[in-house]
């Protein structure tokens, strides 16, 4: 026998109980409305904006799922920024996106109302000169020069794989260094493949 949300017997239930004493009328309380929490999701996600979460869905994975998941331009990390408390600085937590995707135990953060979840764009590097596919590429952590060249399809028929240089910004100045296959590529590096000498 149903009752209204305030826990009062409906007229039908009350009448049935008065007419036939064998009819029992119990007060059925509905659970209170779930509390809604708002989290702002920004950066490289499909639909940036506010995500409304509940106490049972307050993880970073839930917030990302609510806005359509990260885009192809997303980097390797997600940053949770907790608003500044009086007299303090905002809290900033960085999590590997791979750990969020895989549900690695103990990695995800329990979000709070007002948190900001940001998915930064991936760092880039550039390949110029005599590569088969010169251009800009998404940088994965630990990428080596040989791996970068493979992404660009390798050295073209006019290029020399022994004549590869890296243009890099160090302390605000552009420098150029010789590149070895196992050297690690840094954000915004330009890998230059030079022409064969003969």
N, CA, C and O of each residue as an XYZ file, in Angstrom:
792
protein
N       0.847     -1.174      0.000
C       0.000      0.000      0.000
C       0.891      1.234      0.000
O       1.790      1.357      0.832
N       0.637      2.163     -0.947
C       1.551      3.281     -1.105
C       1.071      4.478     -0.308
O      -0.125      4.642     -0.064
N       2.010      5.304      0.089
C       1.718      6.549      0.774
C       2.438      7.646      0.027
O       3.275      7.376     -0.834
N       2.110      8.901      0.359
C       2.779      9.987     -0.355
C       4.168     10.216      0.203
O       4.545      9.614      1.208
N       4.957     11.115     -0.468
C       6.360     11.290     -0.121
C       6.567     11.840      1.276
O       7.660     11.721      1.829
N       5.540     12.438      1.856
C       5.704     12.979      3.207
C       5.496     11.911      4.267
O       5.655     12.178      5.458
N       5.146     10.717      3.848
C       4.992      9.634      4.809
C       3.593      9.553      5.383
O       3.384      8.839      6.363
N       2.602     10.274      4.799
C       1.223     10.234      5.297
C       0.450      9.176      4.527
O       0.721      8.942      3.350
N      -0.499      8.543      5.176
C      -1.352      7.572      4.511
C      -2.220      8.267      3.484
O      -2.740      9.351      3.749
N      -2.386      7.666      2.320
C      -3.306      8.221      1.333
C      -4.731      7.989      1.813
O      -4.975      7.118      2.648
N      -5.672      8.766      1.285
C      -7.076      8.594      1.675
C      -7.561      7.189      1.354
O      -8.331      6.600      2.113
N      -7.101      6.649      0.212
C      -7.510      5.308     -0.168
C      -7.043      4.290      0.869
O      -7.811      3.416      1.271
N      -5.781      4.400      1.304
C      -5.244      3.455      2.275
C      -5.954      3.581      3.609
O      -6.240      2.579      4.264
N      -6.243      4.828      4.017
C      -6.922      5.049      5.287
C      -8.338      4.483      5.258
O      -8.778      3.852      6.219
N      -9.052      4.709      4.152
C     -10.419      4.195      4.028
C     -10.427      2.674      4.028
O     -11.274      2.055      4.673
N      -9.495      2.075      3.314
C      -9.431      0.614      3.261
C      -9.159      0.037      4.636
O      -9.718     -1.001      4.989
N      -8.312      0.688      5.418
C      -7.984      0.193      6.758
C      -9.173      0.324      7.696
O      -9.367     -0.524      8.567
N      -9.984      1.388      7.530
C     -11.147      1.579      8.397
C     -12.276      0.607      8.048
O     -12.957      0.097      8.937
N     -12.472      0.353      6.746
C     -13.562     -0.525      6.315
C     -13.251     -1.984      6.622
O     -14.110     -2.722      7.106
N     -12.028     -2.392      6.339
C     -11.657     -3.798      6.549
C     -10.430     -3.846      7.447
O      -9.317     -3.575      6.994
N     -10.625     -4.195      8.732
C      -9.496     -4.207      9.671
C      -8.385     -5.169      9.290
O      -7.270     -5.058      9.800
N      -8.680     -6.134      8.381
C      -7.621     -7.069      7.984
C      -6.628     -6.423      7.012
O      -5.554     -6.967      6.755
N      -7.000     -5.258      6.476
C      -6.094     -4.541      5.578
C      -5.106     -3.764      6.428
O      -5.494     -2.955      7.271
N      -3.843     -4.015      6.201
C      -2.836     -3.270      6.962
C      -2.356     -2.084      6.133
O      -2.263     -2.158      4.908
N      -2.062     -1.019      6.807
C      -1.573      0.194      6.133
C      -0.280      0.600      6.809
O      -0.271      1.039      7.959
N       0.810      0.448      6.079
C       2.123      0.795      6.632
C       2.629      2.063      5.956
O       2.397      2.287      4.768
N       3.310      2.869      6.718
C       3.902      4.089      6.169
C       5.197      3.715      5.465
O       6.109      3.162      6.081
N       5.277      4.017      4.171
C       6.447      3.692      3.369
C       7.181      4.989      3.053
O       6.684      5.827      2.301
N       8.348      5.144      3.624
C       9.103      6.376      3.418
C      10.041      6.216      2.227
O      10.787      5.242      2.135
N       9.993      7.174      1.327
C      10.901      7.154      0.203
C      12.215      7.803      0.607
O      12.234      8.703      1.447
N      13.303      7.355      0.018
C      14.591      7.943      0.376
C      14.640      9.416     -0.007
O      14.047      9.814     -1.010
N      15.331     10.218      0.770
C      15.419     11.640      0.424
C      16.111     11.810     -0.927
O      16.874     10.950     -1.369
N      15.824     12.934     -1.564
C      16.456     13.204     -2.859
C      17.959     13.197     -2.708
O      18.505     13.690     -1.721
N      18.634     12.617     -3.724
C      20.098     12.562     -3.698
C      20.660     13.978     -3.788
O      20.145     14.811     -4.534
N      21.701     14.240     -3.037
C      22.336     15.542     -3.066
C      23.147     15.659     -4.348
O      23.896     14.743     -4.690
N      23.008     16.778     -5.063
C      23.733     16.990     -6.315
C      24.966     17.846     -6.055
O      24.912     18.842     -5.332
N      26.065     17.441     -6.653
C      27.319     18.182     -6.558
C      27.707     18.629     -7.961
O      27.550     17.878     -8.924
N      28.208     19.843     -8.073
C      28.608     20.356     -9.383
C      30.127     20.447     -9.456
O      30.785     21.000     -8.575
N      30.657     19.887    -10.537
C      32.094     19.893    -10.799
C      32.297     20.461    -12.198
O      31.584     20.083    -13.127
N      33.262     21.364    -12.360
C      33.561     21.940    -13.669
C      34.640     21.106    -14.340
O      35.711     20.896    -13.770
N      34.363     20.630    -15.552
C      35.330     19.833    -16.310
C      35.773     20.661    -17.519
O      34.945     21.068    -18.335
N      37.087     20.908    -17.631
C      37.619     21.773    -18.676
C      38.724     21.069    -19.456
O      39.161     19.976    -19.095
N      39.165     21.714    -20.528
C      40.293     21.207    -21.291
C      39.870     20.310    -22.433
O      38.826     20.519    -23.051
N      40.686     19.313    -22.707
C      40.505     18.444    -23.865
C      39.528     17.310    -23.566
O      39.907     16.142    -23.471
N      38.249     17.693    -23.418
C      37.157     16.725    -23.286
C      36.111     17.069    -24.337
O      36.085     18.191    -24.842
N      35.254     16.118    -24.667
C      34.321     16.325    -25.777
C      33.323     17.443    -25.518
O      33.037     18.229    -26.421
N      32.791     17.530    -24.312
C      31.786     18.547    -24.001
C      32.146     19.236    -22.691
O      31.553     18.934    -21.655
N      33.113     20.162    -22.720
C      33.516     20.827    -21.472
C      32.330     21.535    -20.831
O      31.455     22.060    -21.519
N      32.318     21.541    -19.519
C      31.247     22.226    -18.804
C      31.043     21.624    -17.437
O      31.896     20.904    -16.917
N      29.892     21.934    -16.862
C      29.602     21.452    -15.516
C      29.022     20.050    -15.567
O      28.156     19.748    -16.388
N      29.510     19.208    -14.687
C      28.981     17.854    -14.528
C      28.292     17.776    -13.178
O      28.850     18.199    -12.166
N      27.092     17.240    -13.161
C      26.358     17.070    -11.905
C      26.553     15.640    -11.429
O      26.212     14.685    -12.127
N      27.106     15.507    -10.230
C      27.420     14.197     -9.670
C      26.644     13.981     -8.385
O      26.099     14.922     -7.808
N      26.599     12.738     -7.944
C      25.964     12.408     -6.667
C      27.006     11.766     -5.769
O      28.148     11.555     -6.178
N      26.607     11.459     -4.547
C      27.554     10.873     -3.596
C      28.122      9.550     -4.093
O      29.231      9.171     -3.715
N      27.375      8.846     -4.933
C      27.857      7.552     -5.436
C      28.664      7.691     -6.725
O      29.250      6.717     -7.197
N      28.697      8.896     -7.297
C      29.460      9.108     -8.532
C      30.316     10.360     -8.398
O      30.095     11.347     -9.100
N      31.278     10.322     -7.510
C      32.095     11.510     -7.256
C      33.564     11.275     -7.594
O      34.437     11.904     -6.995
N      33.852     10.390     -8.532
C      35.242     10.138     -8.910
C      35.598     10.916    -10.172
O      34.718     11.412    -10.877
N      36.893     11.018    -10.449
C      37.354     11.677    -11.667
C      36.830     10.927    -12.889
O      36.413     11.545    -13.869
N      36.851      9.603    -12.831
C      36.335      8.804    -13.948
C      34.870      9.125    -14.218
O      34.468      9.222    -15.377
N      34.065      9.290    -13.172
C      32.651      9.631    -13.337
C      32.492     11.015    -13.962
O      31.638     11.217    -14.826
N      33.317     11.967    -13.523
C      33.244     13.328    -14.065
C      33.590     13.338    -15.546
O      32.927     14.014    -16.332
N      34.628     12.593    -15.936
C      35.021     12.537    -17.345
C      33.955     11.837    -18.181
O      33.679     12.251    -19.307
N      33.359     10.785    -17.639
C      32.303     10.080    -18.372
C      31.099     10.992    -18.596
O      30.419     10.879    -19.616
N      30.834     11.886    -17.660
C      29.684     12.782    -17.763
C      29.835     13.812    -18.879
O      28.836     14.351    -19.355
N      31.070     14.094    -19.305
C      31.285     15.117    -20.345
C      31.814     14.503    -21.641
O      32.317     15.228    -22.500
N      31.713     13.218    -21.793
C      32.028     12.596    -23.071
C      33.454     12.154    -23.263
O      33.856     11.913    -24.402
N      34.236     12.035    -22.224
C      35.599     11.489    -22.271
C      36.594     12.422    -22.946
O      36.197     13.338    -23.665
N      37.897     12.194    -22.717
C      38.934     13.047    -23.322
C      38.996     12.908    -24.836
O      38.633     11.872    -25.393
N      39.464     13.968    -25.495
C      39.610     13.969    -26.949
C      40.954     13.367    -27.339
O      41.773     13.022    -26.487
N      41.159     13.249    -28.643
C      42.421     12.711    -29.160
C      43.589     13.646    -28.862
O      44.742     13.215    -28.883
N      43.305     14.930    -28.583
C      44.366     15.891    -28.288
C      44.748     15.932    -26.812
O      45.631     16.697    -26.424
N      44.097     15.121    -25.988
C      44.366     15.136    -24.551
C      45.768     14.627    -24.254
O      46.297     13.757    -24.945
N      46.353     15.192    -23.209
C      47.659     14.741    -22.752
C      47.547     13.479    -21.926
O      46.531     12.784    -21.962
N      48.603     13.189    -21.180
C      48.666     11.953    -20.402
C      48.146     12.103    -18.981
O      48.093     11.125    -18.235
N      47.758     13.330    -18.593
C      47.394     13.579    -17.195
C      46.059     14.302    -17.081
O      45.585     14.933    -18.026
N      45.482     14.193    -15.924
C      44.300     14.970    -15.564
C      44.614     15.664    -14.246
O      45.222     15.072    -13.355
N      44.195     16.930    -14.125
C      44.519     17.740    -12.951
C      43.224     18.084    -12.219
O      42.282     18.601    -12.820
N      43.184     17.794    -10.919
C      42.045     18.167    -10.080
C      42.458     19.378     -9.258
O      43.455     19.344     -8.538
N      41.675     20.453     -9.374
C      41.968     21.687     -8.630
C      40.834     21.915     -7.657
O      39.675     22.064     -8.044
N      41.191     21.939     -6.394
C      40.211     22.135     -5.328
C      40.228     23.605     -4.931
O      41.304     24.157     -4.701
N      39.064     24.260     -4.844
C      39.036     25.697     -4.543
C      39.778     26.054     -3.265
O      39.896     25.255     -2.336
N      40.274     27.287     -3.257
C      41.049     27.767     -2.120
C      40.165     27.873     -0.884
O      39.056     28.405     -0.936
N      40.665     27.372      0.196
C      39.991     27.541      1.483
C      40.476     28.851      2.105
O      41.556     29.328      1.758
N      39.710     29.432      3.005
C      40.154     30.687      3.628
C      41.556     30.553      4.220
O      41.825     29.656      5.018
N      42.441     31.462      3.814
C      43.795     31.474      4.342
C      44.717     30.449      3.726
O      45.834     30.266      4.210
N      44.284     29.767      2.666
C      45.132     28.742      2.057
C      45.170     28.860      0.548
O      44.520     29.726     -0.038
N      45.936     27.984     -0.074
C      46.072     27.954     -1.525
C      45.226     26.827     -2.092
O      44.920     25.870     -1.382
N      44.840     26.924     -3.368
C      44.092     25.819     -3.969
C      44.932     24.541     -3.953
O      46.150     24.576     -4.124
N      44.266     23.441     -3.747
C      44.946     22.145     -3.778
C      44.958     21.650     -5.212
O      43.963     21.786     -5.923
N      46.076     21.077     -5.645
C      46.225     20.610     -7.024
C      46.721     19.163     -7.007
O      47.786     18.870     -6.463
N      45.942     18.264     -7.605
C      46.294     16.856     -7.637
C      46.411     16.430     -9.103
O      45.500     16.669     -9.895
N      47.535     15.798     -9.462
C      47.774     15.336    -10.834
C      47.697     13.815    -10.865
O      48.341     13.131    -10.069
N      46.900     13.297    -11.797
C      46.702     11.855    -11.923
C      46.978     11.458    -13.372
O      46.602     12.185    -14.292
N      47.620     10.332    -13.581
C      47.831      9.822    -14.937
C      46.483      9.387    -15.516
O      45.731      8.645    -14.884
N      46.197      9.858    -16.715
C      44.932      9.519    -17.365
C      44.800      8.013    -17.556
O      43.697      7.469    -17.500
N      45.907      7.353    -17.778
C      45.904      5.887    -17.935
C      45.382      5.211    -16.664
O      44.626      4.242    -16.738
N      45.792      5.731    -15.490
C      45.328      5.147    -14.231
C      43.835      5.358    -14.037
O      43.145      4.492    -13.499
N      43.335      6.516    -14.479
C      41.893      6.777    -14.382
C      41.143      5.815    -15.298
O      40.147      5.215    -14.894
N      41.627      5.668    -16.544
C      40.978      4.782    -17.515
C      40.946      3.336    -17.030
O      39.947      2.637    -17.202
N      42.042      2.895    -16.426
C      42.147      1.496    -16.006
C      41.582      1.244    -14.617
O      41.515      0.099    -14.170
N      41.172      2.319    -13.926
C      40.617      2.155    -12.588
C      41.623      1.650    -11.581
O      41.285      0.869    -10.692
N      42.867      2.097    -11.719
C      43.925      1.661    -10.806
C      43.532      1.967     -9.362
O      43.173      3.099     -9.039
N      43.599      0.974     -8.512
C      43.176      1.109     -7.114
C      43.988      2.170     -6.386
O      45.211      2.223     -6.511
N      43.299      3.010     -5.627
C      43.961      4.004     -4.787
C      44.452      5.233     -5.515
O      45.092      6.093     -4.908
N      44.165      5.341     -6.823
C      44.672      6.472     -7.597
C      43.636      7.576     -7.747
O      43.965      8.756     -7.630
N      42.385      7.203     -8.006
C      41.345      8.192     -8.269
C      41.111      9.070     -7.045
O      41.404      8.670     -5.918
N      40.581     10.271     -7.278
C      40.340     11.248     -6.219
C      38.840     11.373     -6.005
O      38.078     11.443     -6.969
N      38.414     11.401     -4.758
C      37.012     11.639     -4.455
C      36.761     13.137     -4.582
O      37.337     13.936     -3.843
N      35.898     13.511     -5.522
C      35.663     14.925     -5.808
C      34.726     15.548     -4.793
O      33.985     14.860     -4.091
N      34.782     16.890     -4.735
C      33.904     17.669     -3.866
C      33.170     18.701     -4.696
O      33.592     19.033     -5.804
N      32.082     19.202     -4.165
C      31.328     20.255     -4.832
C      32.239     21.454     -5.089
O      32.907     21.939     -4.176
N      32.263     21.932     -6.346
C      33.078     23.098     -6.684
C      34.460     22.773     -7.217
O      35.181     23.684     -7.623
N      34.858     21.495     -7.232
C      36.167     21.122     -7.780
C      36.209     21.388     -9.281
O      35.175     21.425     -9.947
N      37.422     21.574     -9.801
C      37.651     21.718    -11.236
C      38.501     20.535    -11.688
O      39.541     20.247    -11.095
N      38.055     19.856    -12.736
C      38.799     18.749    -13.329
C      39.266     19.219    -14.703
O      38.445     19.508    -15.573
N      40.582     19.297    -14.901
C      41.138     19.800    -16.153
C      41.950     18.719    -16.855
O      42.780     18.049    -16.241
N      41.696     18.560    -18.158
C      42.478     17.646    -18.984
C      43.299     18.502    -19.945
O      42.776     18.944    -20.968
N      44.581     18.745    -19.635
C      45.394     19.605    -20.498
C      45.652     18.958    -21.855
O      45.633     17.736    -22.002
N      45.891     19.816    -22.839
C      46.266     19.325    -24.163
C      47.640     18.677    -24.096
O      48.479     19.054    -23.278
N      47.855     17.716    -24.948
C      49.142     17.030    -24.995
C      50.226     17.973    -25.486
O      49.977     18.858    -26.305
N      51.435     17.770    -24.973
C      52.592     18.492    -25.502
C      52.848     18.005    -26.929
O      52.451     16.900    -27.300
N      53.508     18.834    -27.713
C      53.782     18.517    -29.114
C      55.269     18.583    -29.405
O      56.033     19.244    -28.701
N      55.657     17.890    -30.450
C      56.986     18.076    -31.014
C      56.819     18.140    -32.523
O      55.759     17.803    -33.051
N      57.852     18.567    -33.206
C      57.755     18.831    -34.642
C      58.886     18.125    -35.374
O      60.004     18.018    -34.868
N      58.577     17.648    -36.569
C      59.591     17.039    -37.417
C      59.608     17.796    -38.733
O      58.581     17.946    -39.395
N      60.786     18.270    -39.100
C      60.924     19.034    -40.341
C      62.058     18.464    -41.181
O      62.820     17.610    -40.727
N      62.154     18.944    -42.397
C      63.216     18.482    -43.281
C      62.801     17.264    -44.069
O      61.670     17.168    -44.546
N      63.729     16.333    -44.202
C      63.551     15.207    -45.117
C      62.986     13.974    -44.411
O      63.617     12.920    -44.340
N      61.775     14.155    -43.897
C      61.006     13.035    -43.336
C      59.883     12.713    -44.309
O      59.490     13.554    -45.117
N      59.373     11.504    -44.228
C      58.278     11.131    -45.127
C      56.996     11.889    -44.791
O      56.225     12.246    -45.682
N      56.775     12.131    -43.501
C      55.573     12.874    -43.101
C      55.952     13.951    -42.080
O      55.668     13.788    -40.893
N      56.581     15.036    -42.507
C      56.929     16.095    -41.562
C      55.659     16.725    -40.991
O      54.608     16.718    -41.633
N      55.769     17.267    -39.782
C      54.615     17.925    -39.167
C      54.693     17.903    -37.656
O      55.741     17.616    -37.078
N      53.564     18.211    -37.017
C      53.470     18.241    -35.551
C      52.910     16.913    -35.061
O      52.025     16.330    -35.688
N      53.436     16.443    -33.934
C      53.021     15.157    -33.379
C      52.797     15.281    -31.876
O      53.434     16.078    -31.187
N      51.873     14.468    -31.404
C      51.589     14.397    -29.968
C      52.749     13.717    -29.264
O      53.191     12.643    -29.672
N      53.239     14.347    -28.203
C      54.385     13.812    -27.467
C      53.923     12.939    -26.310
O      53.197     13.393    -25.426
N      54.348     11.696    -26.328
C      54.134     10.790    -25.203
C      55.380     10.795    -24.344
O      56.496     10.892    -24.854
N      55.190     10.692    -23.049
C      56.320     10.707    -22.125
C      57.307      9.595    -22.468
O      56.924      8.439    -22.649
N      58.590      9.968    -22.554
C      59.629      8.984    -22.815
C      59.897      8.717    -24.285
O      60.703      7.846    -24.611
N      59.236      9.452    -25.187
C      59.457      9.236    -26.615
C      60.905      9.543    -26.981
O      61.448     10.575    -26.585
N      61.526      8.643    -27.738
C      62.913      8.849    -28.175
C      62.921      9.392    -29.611
O      61.898      9.396    -30.295
N      64.088      9.845    -30.042
C      64.226     10.373    -31.400
C      63.868      9.304    -32.427
O      63.178      9.598    -33.404
N      64.323      8.077    -32.225
C      64.014      7.012    -33.192
C      62.517      6.736    -33.247
O      61.979      6.479    -34.324
N      61.827      6.783    -32.095
C      60.378      6.588    -32.080
C      59.662      7.742    -32.775
O      58.674      7.541    -33.481
N      60.175      8.953    -32.566
C      59.590     10.125    -33.211
C      59.711     10.021    -34.725
O      58.765     10.325    -35.452
N      60.873      9.593    -35.197
C      61.073      9.438    -36.638
C      60.142      8.368    -37.207
O      59.642      8.506    -38.323
N      59.913      7.310    -36.444
C      59.003      6.253    -36.890
C      57.580      6.800    -37.059
O      56.877      6.423    -37.998
N      57.155      7.691    -36.147
C      55.826      8.299    -36.264
C      55.701      9.087    -37.558
O      54.625      9.154    -38.153
N      56.811      9.684    -37.993
C      56.816     10.488    -39.215
C      57.087      9.647    -40.452
O      57.333     10.193    -41.528
N      57.045      8.343    -40.318
C      57.239      7.471    -41.465
C      58.682      7.215    -41.822
O      58.977      6.579    -42.834
N      59.595      7.713    -40.982
C      61.010      7.517    -41.255
C      61.591      8.621    -42.123
O      60.919      9.598    -42.456
N      62.847      8.441    -42.477
C      63.585      9.423    -43.276
C      63.256      9.196    -44.755
O      63.175      8.055    -45.211
N      63.068     10.285    -45.495
C      62.774     10.164    -46.925
C      64.019      9.723    -47.691
O      65.110      9.645    -47.125
N      63.850      9.437    -48.972
C      64.978      8.948    -49.783
C      66.091      9.984    -49.917
O      67.243      9.629    -50.168
N      65.752     11.266    -49.750
C      66.772     12.318    -49.842
C      67.364     12.695    -48.481
O      68.288     13.506    -48.414
N      66.841     12.116    -47.402
C      67.309     12.467    -46.067
C      68.426     11.554    -45.582
O      68.652     10.473    -46.127
N      69.115     12.010    -44.550
C      70.223     11.258    -43.967
C      69.917     11.027    -42.491
O      69.907     11.975    -41.705
N      69.669      9.791    -42.112
C      69.312      9.493    -40.711
C      70.471      9.725    -39.745
O      70.272      9.729    -38.530
N      71.682      9.919    -40.274
C      72.826     10.240    -39.408
C      73.001     11.746    -39.235
O      73.823     12.202    -38.441
N      72.217     12.507    -39.989
C      72.311     13.968    -39.900
C      70.986     14.522    -39.368
O      70.239     15.194    -40.080
N      70.723     14.222    -38.108
C      69.497     14.671    -37.438
C      69.887     15.590    -36.299
O      70.764     15.279    -35.493
N      69.217     16.732    -36.253
C      69.495     17.706    -35.193
C      68.192     18.076    -34.493
O      67.105     17.929    -35.051
N      68.325     18.558    -33.259
C      67.158     18.992    -32.493
C      67.300     20.472    -32.193
O      68.325     20.918    -31.677
N      66.256     21.232    -32.525
C      66.174     22.635    -32.130
C      65.303     22.692    -30.875
O      64.161     22.233    -30.882
N      65.854     23.262    -29.794
C      65.188     23.225    -28.484
C      65.317     24.584    -27.797
O      66.333     25.266    -27.934
N      64.284     24.966    -27.065
C      64.326     26.204    -26.274
C      64.843     25.865    -24.882
O      64.253     25.052    -24.171
N      65.955     26.500    -24.497
C      66.540     26.306    -23.171
C      66.756     27.684    -22.551
O      67.459     28.527    -23.108
N      66.141     27.894    -21.393
C      66.236     29.194    -20.702
C      65.876     30.357    -21.619
O      66.522     31.405    -21.604
N      64.827     30.150    -22.420
C      64.340     31.220    -23.284
C      65.124     31.408    -24.567
O      64.785     32.280    -25.367
N      66.166     30.612    -24.788
C      66.975     30.747    -25.997
C      66.903     29.473    -26.819
O      66.845     28.369    -26.278
N      66.908     29.644    -28.138
C      66.870     28.504    -29.041
C      68.285     27.988    -29.258
O      69.190     28.741    -29.618
N      68.458     26.682    -29.030
C      69.754     26.055    -29.279
C      69.541     24.892    -30.239
O      68.421     24.403    -30.386
N      70.605     24.452    -30.888
C      70.519     23.305    -31.788
C      71.600     22.310    -31.397
O      72.769     22.664    -31.245
N      71.187     21.063    -31.239
C      72.117     20.022    -30.801
C      72.003     18.815    -31.721
O      70.966     18.601    -32.348
N      73.064     18.033    -31.799
C      73.022     16.781    -32.543
C      72.145     15.780    -31.821
O      72.136     15.728    -30.591
N      71.405     14.982    -32.583
C      70.469     14.030    -31.982
C      70.945     12.603    -32.175
O      71.387     12.224    -33.259
N      70.852     11.820    -31.117
C      71.127     10.387    -31.154
C      69.793      9.634    -31.097
O      68.828     10.153    -30.535
N      69.714      8.434    -31.658
C      68.442      7.695    -31.705
C      67.768      7.514    -30.342
O      66.540      7.516    -30.258
N      68.569      7.355    -29.262
C      67.991      7.101    -27.940
C      67.751      8.369    -27.123
O      67.312      8.282    -25.976
N      68.028      9.541    -27.688
C      67.773     10.796    -26.970
C      66.273     10.965    -26.744
O      65.460     10.604    -27.596
N      65.919     11.519    -25.585
C      64.502     11.747    -25.268
C      64.041     13.061    -25.881
O      64.721     14.082    -25.780
N      62.880     13.019    -26.516
C      62.288     14.211    -27.121
C      61.587     15.011    -26.030
O      60.882     14.449    -25.192
N      61.787     16.337    -26.046
C      61.182     17.238    -25.070
C      60.033     18.008    -25.720
O      59.985     18.123    -26.945
N      59.100     18.542    -24.909
C      58.007     19.330    -25.485
C      58.538     20.471    -26.349
O      59.492     21.156    -25.979
N      57.908     20.662    -27.499
C      58.208     21.730    -28.458
C      59.539     21.557    -29.182
O      59.972     22.469    -29.886
N      60.193     20.418    -29.027
C      61.400     20.153    -29.819
C      61.049     20.136    -31.304
O      59.964     19.710    -31.699
N      61.992     20.610    -32.113
C      61.888     20.437    -33.561
C      63.022     19.518    -33.993
O      64.198     19.848    -33.836
N      62.660     18.372    -34.532
C      63.645     17.404    -35.013
C      63.853     17.667    -36.499
O      62.931     17.537    -37.304
N      65.072     18.037    -36.844
C      65.379     18.425    -38.219
C      66.191     17.331    -38.897
O      67.270     16.961    -38.434
N      65.659     16.825    -39.993
C      66.365     15.797    -40.764
C      67.002     16.477    -41.966
O      66.317     17.082    -42.790
N      68.316     16.370    -42.054
C      69.033     17.083    -43.102
C      69.199     16.217    -44.353
O      69.030     14.998    -44.312
N      69.530     16.870    -45.448
C      69.666     16.201    -46.741
C      70.947     15.364    -46.792
O      71.938     15.653    -46.120
N      70.885     14.332    -47.605
C      72.100     13.557    -47.880
C      73.131     14.451    -48.569
O      72.789     15.347    -49.342
N      74.360     14.191    -48.277
C      75.423     15.013    -48.866
C      75.720     14.577    -50.296
O      76.258     15.369    -51.070
N      75.395     13.372    -50.663
C      75.675     12.896    -52.030
C      74.580     11.961    -52.470
O      74.619     11.447    -53.588
